[in-house]
Amino acid sequence: MADSFSKKENFKKKIQKQKEKALRREDRKTNNNKGKGLDEMLTYVDSFGRLTSTPPEETQEINLDDIQLGAAPIPEEEIRKSGIITFFSEKGYGFITEDKTKENVFFHTNNCTEPVKKGNKVSFEKERSPKGFSAIDIQLVK
């Protein structure tokens, strides 16, 4: 009994895939990097960012003291900040709005050197706390 046209086409495709697979296998065998020396496997980057097999002509001296590990240093900001008390609770805490950044900073009356109330202009120092920044050493500005 004769095969249909689609069966013949599928058989041809299958044979073609097998041939392509065999060619890829042979190509991998001939072009593998196994057994090559380190010098043959090294690749360099030129000044234009392209990969090349030739090493660069000039070398730069790197001073190990210039290398910084870890996070970038945070620039030193001014220590004393100023702001206005925008909220004050009778329980003894409140918020100061900074003049420059308009950021709200938490404070507690334990950190005040003199009694304060809402609307007072104060100077303070910012300190990082577990829940964000808090103001310490709060003094009234006269």
C-alpha positions in Angstrom: 0.0 0.0 0.0 1.3 3.4 -0.9 2.2 6.1 1.6 0.3 9.3 1.6 1.9 12.6 0.6 2.0 14.0 4.2 3.8 10.8 5.4 6.4 11.2 2.8 6.9 14.8 3.6 7.2 14.1 7.4 9.7 11.3 6.7 11.8 13.8 4.6 11.7 16.4 7.4 12.8 13.7 9.9 15.8 12.7 7.8 16.7 16.4 7.2 16.6 17.0 11.0 18.8 14.0 11.7 21.4 15.3 9.1 21.4 18.8 10.7 21.9 17.3 14.1 24.8 15.2 12.9 26.4 18.3 11.4 26.0 20.3 14.6 27.6 17.4 16.6 30.6 17.3 14.2 30.9 21.1 14.4 31.0 20.9 18.2 33.6 18.2 18.2 35.9 20.2 15.9 35.4 23.6 17.5 35.5 22.7 21.2 37.9 24.5 23.7 38.9 21.4 25.5 42.7 20.9 25.7 43.5 24.4 24.7 45.8 26.5 26.8 44.8 29.5 28.9 46.4 31.9 26.4 44.3 30.6 23.6 41.1 31.1 25.6 41.8 34.6 26.9 39.9 37.5 25.3 40.6 41.2 25.9 38.5 44.3 25.7 39.9 47.2 23.7 39.3 50.9 24.4 36.2 50.9 22.3 34.6 48.0 24.2 35.1 45.4 21.5 36.4 41.9 22.2 39.8 41.2 20.8 42.5 38.5 21.1 45.4 40.9 21.3 46.4 42.2 24.7 46.4 46.0 25.3 49.7 47.9 24.7 49.7 50.0 27.8 48.9 48.9 31.3 47.6 51.2 34.0 49.0 51.0 37.5 46.2 50.6 40.1 46.9 51.8 43.6 45.3 49.4 46.1 44.8 52.3 48.5 42.3 54.0 46.1 40.0 51.0 46.0 37.1 51.4 48.4 35.2 48.4 49.6 31.6 48.6 50.7 29.0 51.3 50.3 29.9 54.8 49.1 30.5 57.3 51.9 27.7 59.5 52.8 28.7 63.2 52.6 28.7 65.0 55.9 25.6 67.1 56.3 25.2 70.0 58.6 24.6 68.6 62.1 22.1 71.1 63.4 18.8 71.3 61.6 15.9 73.8 62.1 12.2 73.4 61.7 8.8 74.1 63.1 6.8 71.9 65.4 3.7 71.0 63.3 2.1 68.4 65.7 2.4 68.0 69.4 0.5 65.5 71.5 -0.3 65.9 75.1 1.2 62.4 75.6 4.7 64.0 75.0 5.5 63.3 71.3 5.2 65.2 68.1 6.6 66.0 64.7 8.9 68.7 63.5 8.9 69.8 59.8 12.4 70.5 58.6 12.8 73.9 56.9 15.0 72.7 54.0 13.6 69.3 53.1 10.0 69.7 54.4 10.4 66.2 55.9 8.6 65.3 59.1 10.8 64.1 62.0 9.5 62.4 65.1 10.4 63.8 68.5 9.7 63.1 72.2 9.7 65.6 75.0 12.4 63.6 76.7 14.8 65.0 74.0 13.8 68.6 74.6 16.0 70.9 76.7 13.1 73.2 77.4 9.2 73.0 77.2 7.9 73.3 73.6 4.5 73.6 72.0 3.0 73.5 68.5 4.2 76.3 66.2 7.5 76.8 67.9 10.6 77.2 65.8 13.3 74.8 67.0 16.8 73.6 66.2 17.6 69.9 66.5 19.9 67.0 65.5 18.6 64.1 63.5 19.3 60.6 64.6 18.4 57.3 62.9 16.1 55.2 65.0 14.5 51.7 64.3 11.4 53.3 62.8 13.1 56.2 60.8 14.6 59.5 61.9 14.0 61.1 65.2 15.0 64.5 66.6 17.3 64.8 69.6 18.8 67.8 71.5 15.8 70.0 70.6 16.2 73.7 71.5 14.0 76.7 70.9 15.2 79.2 68.4 14.8 82.8 69.7 
